[in-house]
Amino acid sequence: MSNSKQEKQGLNKIINEMVAVVTNSKDEIFEIGEQSRAECEQVEQELQRVKDQVISIIQEGDILEKKVKYYRIRLSEVSKNFNQYSEEEVKEVYNQTHQLQSELFLRREKEEQLRVRRSELERRLVNLSETVERAENLLGKISVILNYLTDDLQDVYQTLESAKEKEAFGLKIIDAQEEERKRLSREIHDGPAQMLANVMLRSDLIERTFRERGVAEALVEIKQVKQMVRSALYEVRRIIYDLRPMALDDLGLVPTLNKYLQTVEEHNEIHIEFLPRGIDNRLDPKYETALFRLVQEAVQNAVKHAEPSLVRVQFERNYNSINIIVTDNGKGFDLEDKKKSSFGLIGMKERVEMLSGTIDIQSKIQQGTKIRIQVPLLK
């Protein structure tokens, strides 16, 4: 018997065994998919309830935070002019401030708990959705495989070849994901991890400084450590925003941009004006994410490279488009040289092109920079 005939008979035997196994597994896969689909719907409902609670508690927290700021100012006034107020008035201001601070702390704690629960539900929903999707894909593939296995052997060879191509494509995706993980790991190691390591070292010195140099020197060390912690916290928040800002799903684009720009303003000690117009309703998630990234990249470029004292972000929605203008009064740059080397500008251009929009960048040395972006809203 020739080798070719033996190979064909061996392949037929393997195919028959595969047909039996695949046929017996089909019902089990269908049942798994239906169970996962039902559980997925339950998780979606719970996730929506948690999201609504997060929005509500964030709004309550913002209101409380304003009250706390007011009473802190009031308490400072009372303390400075202590003799002008009765003991009851002083006590009332102090108690009210303390009570509001406690309520705010509890709100933030509850908000954090809800965010953790939301993240857990989102991960669970992703896993369930992937299970449902895999089950559906497997059922579709089973039908295709059964047809292939009962048809001409040449079709089987072609299927195997196609599987190899898909495997190669999947490996490329895995490589890209691994590179992104490495980049994120390096960024955390070089940023927050190093800062926190320095905090640990400096904290060990505080006690020694207190013993050897006194309270004043120790307080100086504590203030420096506090600044280092604040910087580390800012870097952590920036990395989280780079991955995906949590408030974007809960509050929408404009509130998230407002919070982000306030954070950048406070940390970098520059003035940022945010001028939104016509953004009353939520946009499609793909637009919200992409537009947030565009503003983020433009502002970060200005903060890191332009050394401005003022950054202005104009954000306007017309009937069928979004217009963004980001200007700064920084040192500017040579536009022709920068276009060739700036990955940030290249990334912005590519993101705008993906949205079928246009981007115009104007800059001159010592005359600031203006970035104008227009993105059509496709119906």
C-alpha positions in Angstrom: 0.0 0.0 0.0 1.4 3.4 -1.0 2.3 6.0 1.5 -0.3 8.4 0.0 -3.1 5.8 0.5 -2.0 5.0 4.0 -1.9 8.7 4.8 -5.4 9.2 3.4 -6.8 6.2 5.3 -5.2 7.5 8.5 -6.6 11.0 7.9 -10.0 9.5 7.3 -9.9 7.6 10.6 -8.8 10.8 12.4 -11.6 12.7 10.6 -14.3 10.2 11.6 -13.1 10.3 15.2 -13.2 14.1 15.1 -16.8 14.1 13.7 -18.0 11.9 16.5 -16.3 14.1 19.2 -17.4 17.4 17.7 -21.0 16.2 17.3 -21.2 15.0 20.9 -19.8 18.3 22.1 -22.1 20.6 20.1 -25.0 20.4 22.6 -22.7 21.0 25.6 -21.3 24.1 24.0 -24.8 25.4 23.2 -25.8 24.9 26.9 -22.7 26.7 28.1 -23.5 29.6 25.8 -27.1 29.9 27.0 -26.2 29.8 30.6 -23.5 32.4 30.1 -25.9 34.6 28.2 -28.5 34.5 31.0 -25.8 35.3 33.6 -24.5 38.1 31.4 -27.9 39.8 31.3 -28.1 39.7 35.1 -24.6 41.2 35.5 -25.5 43.9 33.0 -28.5 44.9 35.1 -26.5 44.9 38.3 -23.7 46.9 36.6 -26.1 49.5 35.4 -27.4 49.9 39.0 -23.9 50.3 40.3 -23.0 52.9 37.6 -26.1 54.9 38.5 -25.1 54.7 42.2 -21.5 55.9 41.2 -22.9 58.9 39.3 -25.2 59.8 42.2 -22.5 59.5 44.9 -20.0 61.5 42.7 -22.5 64.3 42.4 -23.3 64.2 46.1 -19.5 64.2 46.9 -19.0 67.2 44.7 -21.7 69.1 46.5 -20.3 68.1 49.9 -16.8 69.1 48.7 -18.0 72.6 47.9 -19.6 72.9 51.4 -16.5 71.7 53.0 -14.4 74.3 51.2 -16.9 77.0 52.3 -16.8 75.9 56.0 -13.0 75.7 55.9 -12.9 79.3 54.8 -15.5 80.1 57.5 -13.5 78.3 60.1 -10.4 80.2 59.1 -12.2 83.5 59.5 -13.6 82.6 62.9 -10.1 81.5 64.0 -8.6 84.8 62.9 -11.3 86.8 64.6 -11.9 84.6 67.5 -12.9 87.4 69.9 -15.7 88.6 67.6 -17.7 85.4 67.9 -19.4 83.7 70.8 -18.4 80.3 72.0 -21.5 78.8 70.6 -20.8 80.3 67.1 -17.2 79.0 67.1 -18.4 75.5 68.3 -21.1 75.4 65.6 -18.7 76.3 62.8 -16.1 73.7 64.0 -18.7 71.0 64.4 -20.3 71.7 61.1 -16.9 71.6 59.4 -16.0 68.4 61.1 -19.3 66.8 60.3 -19.1 67.7 56.6 -15.5 66.4 56.4 -16.6 63.1 57.9 -19.6 62.9 55.5 -17.3 63.7 52.6 -14.8 61.0 53.7 -17.6 58.4 53.9 -18.9 59.4 50.5 -15.4 59.0 49.0 -15.0 55.6 50.7 -18.4 54.5 49.4 -17.5 55.8 45.9 -14.3 53.8 46.0 -16.2 50.7 47.1 -18.7 51.2 44.3 -15.9 51.7 41.8 -14.2 48.5 42.9 -17.6 46.7 42.6 -18.1 48.2 39.2 -14.7 47.1 38.0 -15.4 43.6 39.3 -18.7 43.5 37.4 -17.1 44.9 34.3 -14.4 42.2 34.4 -17.0 39.6 35.0 -19.2 40.9 32.2 -16.2 40.9 29.8 -15.4 37.3 30.8 -19.0 36.2 30.3 -19.3 38.1 27.0 -16.1 36.4 25.9 -17.6 33.0 26.9 -20.8 33.7 25.0 -18.8 34.9 22.0 -16.5 31.9 22.1 -19.5 29.6 22.4 -21.1 31.2 19.4 -17.9 31.1 17.5 -17.4 27.5 18.4 -20.9 26.5 17.3 -20.3 28.3 14.0 -16.9 26.7 13.6 -18.4 23.2 14.5 -20.9 23.5 11.7 -18.1 24.5 9.3 -15.8 21.8 10.6 -18.5 19.1 10.2 -19.0 20.2 6.6 -15.3 20.2 5.9 -14.7 16.9 7.7 -17.4 15.1 5.6 -16.3 16.7 2.3 -13.2 16.4 0.2 -9.9 15.9 2.0 -8.5 18.8 0.0 -10.8 21.1 1.8 -9.4 19.9 5.1 -5.9 20.7 4.0 -7.0 24.2 3.0 -8.7 24.6 6.4 -5.6 23.6 8.2 -3.6 26.1 6.1 -6.1 28.8 7.0 -5.8 27.9 10.7 -2.1 28.4 10.5 -2.6 31.8 9.0 -5.0 32.7 11.8 -2.6 31.4 14.4 0.2 33.6 12.9 -2.1 36.6 13.0 -3.1 35.8 16.6 0.6 35.6 17.6 1.2 39.1 16.1 -1.7 40.4 18.3 -0.2 38.7 21.3 3.2 40.3 20.6 1.6 43.7 20.3 -0.2 43.2 23.6 3.1 42.1 25.3 4.9 45.2 24.0 2.1 47.4 25.5 2.5 45.6 28.8 6.2 46.1 28.8 5.7 49.8 28.0 3.3 50.2 30.9 5.6 48.2 33.2 8.5 50.5 32.4 6.4 53.6 32.9 5.2 52.5 36.3 8.7 51.4 37.3 10.3 54.7 36.2 7.5 56.8 37.5 5.3 56.0 40.6 7.5 53.1 41.7 10.7 55.1 41.9 8.8 58.0 43.6 7.4 55.7 46.2 10.7 54.1 46.8 12.2 57.5 47.4 9.3 58.3 49.8 10.2 55.2 51.8 13.8 56.3 52.0 13.0 59.8 52.9 10.5 58.7 55.5 13.2 56.8 57.3 15.2 60.0 57.5 12.3 62.0 59.2 12.7 60.3 62.6 16.5 60.8 62.5 16.1 64.4 61.5 13.6 65.0 64.3 16.0 63.6 66.9 19.1 65.3 65.6 17.9 68.6 64.1 14.6 69.3 65.7 11.0 69.8 64.8 11.5 72.5 62.2 13.9 70.4 60.1 11.6 67.4 60.4 8.6 69.4 59.1 10.7 70.4 56.1 11.4 66.8 55.4 7.7 65.9 55.8 6.6 68.6 53.4 9.1 67.3 50.8 7.8 63.8 51.3 4.3 65.0 50.9 5.2 66.7 47.6 6.8 63.4 46.4 3.6 61.5 47.4 1.5 64.0 45.5 3.7 63.6 42.4 3.5 59.9 42.6 -0.3 60.1 42.9 -0.5 62.4 39.9 1.6 59.9 37.9 -0.6 57.0 38.9 -3.7 59.0 37.9 -2.1 60.0 34.6 -1.3 56.3 33.8 -4.9 55.4 34.6 -6.1 58.1 32.4 -3.8 56.9 29.7 -5.4 53.4 29.9 -9.0 54.7 30.2 -10.4 57.4 32.4 -13.0 55.8 34.7 -15.3 58.9 34.8 -15.7 58.8 31.0 -18.2 55.9 31.2 -20.0 57.4 34.2 -20.2 61.1 33.6 -19.5 61.6 29.9 -16.9 63.5 27.9 -17.3 67.1 29.1 -17.2 66.5 32.9 -14.3 64.1 32.5 -12.3 66.6 30.4 -13.1 69.2 33.1 -11.8 67.0 35.9 -8.7 66.0 33.9 -7.8 69.6 33.0 -8.3 70.7 36.6 -5.9 68.0 37.7 -3.3 69.0 35.1 -3.7 72.7 36.1 -3.2 72.0 39.8 -0.2 69.8 39.4 1.7 71.9 36.8 0.8 75.3 38.2 -0.5 76.7 34.9 -3.8 78.2 34.1 -6.1 76.1 31.8 -9.3 77.6 30.4 -11.9 75.0 29.3 -14.7 76.4 27.1 -17.3 73.8 26.1 -20.3 74.8 24.0 -23.2 72.8 22.7 -22.2 69.5 24.4 -25.5 68.8 26.2 -26.0 65.2 25.3 -23.7 62.2 25.4 -21.8 61.2 22.3 -21.2 57.7 20.9 -18.6 56.0 23.1 -16.1 55.7 20.2 -16.3 59.5 19.8 -16.0 60.3 23.5 -12.9 58.1 23.9 -11.2 59.4 20.8 -11.9 63.1 21.4 -10.7 62.7 25.0 -7.4 61.2 23.8 -7.0 64.1 21.3 -7.5 66.8 23.9 -5.3 64.9 26.3 -2.4 64.5 23.8 -2.6 68.2 22.8 -2.6 69.4 26.4 0.2 67.1 27.5 2.3 68.2 24.5 1.8 71.8 25.6 2.6 71.1 29.3 5.6 69.0 28.6 7.3 70.9 25.8 5.9 74.5 25.5 6.3 75.8 29.1 3.1 77.9 28.8 1.4 79.9 31.5 -1.9 79.6 29.8 -3.6 76.8 27.8 -7.1 77.3 26.4 -9.3 74.4 25.3 -12.3 75.3 23.2 -14.7 72.4 22.6 -17.8 73.0 20.5 -20.5 70.8 19.0 -22.3 71.9 15.9 -25.1 70.2 14.1 -22.9 67.6 12.4 -19.4 68.1 13.7 -17.1 68.5 16.7 -14.7 71.4 16.7 -11.7 71.5 19.1 -9.2 74.3 19.4 -6.2 74.0 21.8 -4.0 77.0 22.1 -1.1 77.9 24.4 1.2 80.9 24.9 4.3 78.8 25.2 7.6 78.8 23.3 6.3 77.2 20.2 8.3 75.1 17.7 9.5 74.8 14.1 6.5 73.0 12.6 8.4 71.4 9.7 11.0 69.9 12.1 8.5 68.8 14.7 6.2 67.0 12.2 9.0 64.6 11.3 10.0 63.6 14.8 7.0 64.0 17.1 5.2 60.7 17.8 2.5 62.7 19.7 1.6 64.8 16.6 1.7 61.7 14.4 -0.6 59.8 16.7 -3.0 62.7 16.8 -3.1 62.9 13.1 -3.7 59.2 12.7 -6.5 59.3 15.3 -8.2 62.2 13.6 -7.9 60.4 10.2 -9.6 57.3 11.7 -12.6 59.6 12.6 -12.6 61.0 9.0 -11.7 64.4 10.5 -9.1 67.1 9.8 -6.3 68.6 11.9 -4.4 71.9 11.5 -1.4 72.8 13.6 0.0 76.3 13.7 3.1 77.2 15.7 6.0 79.7 15.6 9.0 80.0 17.8 8.2 82.1 20.9 4.6 82.7 19.6 2.7 79.7 21.0 0.8 76.9 19.3 -2.7 76.4 18.0 -4.2 73.0 17.2 -7.5 73.0 15.4 -9.4 69.7 15.0 -12.7 69.1 13.3 -14.4 65.7 13.4 -17.7 65.0 11.6 -20.5 63.2 13.5 -21.6 60.5 11.2 -25.3 59.6 11.4 
